[in-house]
Amino acid sequence: MDLINNLPDIVAIPTDTPLFHPPVRMEIIDKRASKESCEQKKEIQDRKYLERRRRNNIAAKKSRDKRKLREDMVNFKKRLINPF
């Protein structure tokens, strides 16, 4: 008999635990609900990460295009000065 796999889905956790006294108030926490909220947090973090990556990719492409344009301008000016 495996005790870990047979734990209930709902666990009572004391919210007020004074020293040497039994818990005054108990709060019921549903493990499934906390798993769902954890998954929602992960999804939000994933969306934030993907949005940061998208903006970074746009900035990197803009920077590469700008550098290429500068190089082309330098080459063009160089040809004007020395056509041969």
C-alpha positions in Angstrom: 0.0 0.0 0.0 1.6 3.2 -1.2 0.6 6.1 1.2 1.9 8.9 -1.0 -0.4 8.0 -4.0 -3.4 7.6 -1.7 -3.4 11.2 -0.3 -6.7 13.0 -0.6 -7.1 15.8 -3.1 -8.3 18.2 -0.4 -6.0 19.1 2.5 -6.8 21.2 5.5 -4.1 23.7 6.4 -4.3 25.8 9.6 -4.2 29.5 9.0 -3.9 30.7 12.6 -1.6 28.5 14.8 -0.9 30.1 18.1 1.8 28.3 20.2 0.5 25.4 22.4 -3.1 25.8 21.1 -5.0 23.9 18.5 -5.6 25.7 15.3 -8.4 28.3 15.6 -9.4 28.4 12.0 -8.8 25.9 9.2 -8.7 26.8 5.5 -9.5 24.2 2.9 -7.2 24.1 -0.1 -8.0 22.1 -3.2 -4.8 20.8 -4.7 -6.3 20.7 -8.2 -7.1 24.4 -8.0 -3.5 25.3 -7.0 -2.2 23.2 -9.9 -4.5 25.0 -12.3 -3.3 28.4 -10.9 0.3 27.3 -11.3 -0.3 26.3 -14.9 -2.0 29.7 -15.5 1.1 31.5 -14.0 3.3 29.4 -16.3 1.2 30.3 -19.3 1.4 34.0 -18.4 5.2 33.8 -18.0 5.4 32.0 -21.3 3.4 34.7 -23.0 5.6 37.4 -21.5 8.8 35.6 -22.6 7.5 35.1 -26.1 6.5 38.8 -26.3 10.0 39.8 -25.1 11.6 37.4 -27.7 9.4 38.9 -30.5 10.4 42.4 -29.6 14.1 41.5 -29.4 13.9 39.8 -32.8 12.4 42.9 -34.3 15.1 45.1 -32.7 17.9 42.8 -33.9 16.6 42.8 -37.5 16.3 46.6 -37.4 19.9 46.8 -36.2 21.1 44.4 -38.9 19.3 46.3 -41.6 20.7 49.6 -40.4 24.2 48.2 -40.3 23.8 46.9 -43.8 22.5 50.2 -45.0 25.6 52.0 -43.5 28.0 49.6 -45.1 26.2 50.1 -48.5 26.5 53.9 -48.1 30.2 53.6 -47.3 30.8 51.4 -50.3 28.8 53.8 -52.5 30.8 56.8 -51.3 34.1 54.9 -51.8 33.1 54.2 -55.4 32.3 57.9 -56.0 35.7 59.0 -54.7 37.7 56.2 -56.5 35.7 54.9 -59.5 38.4 52.5 -60.6 
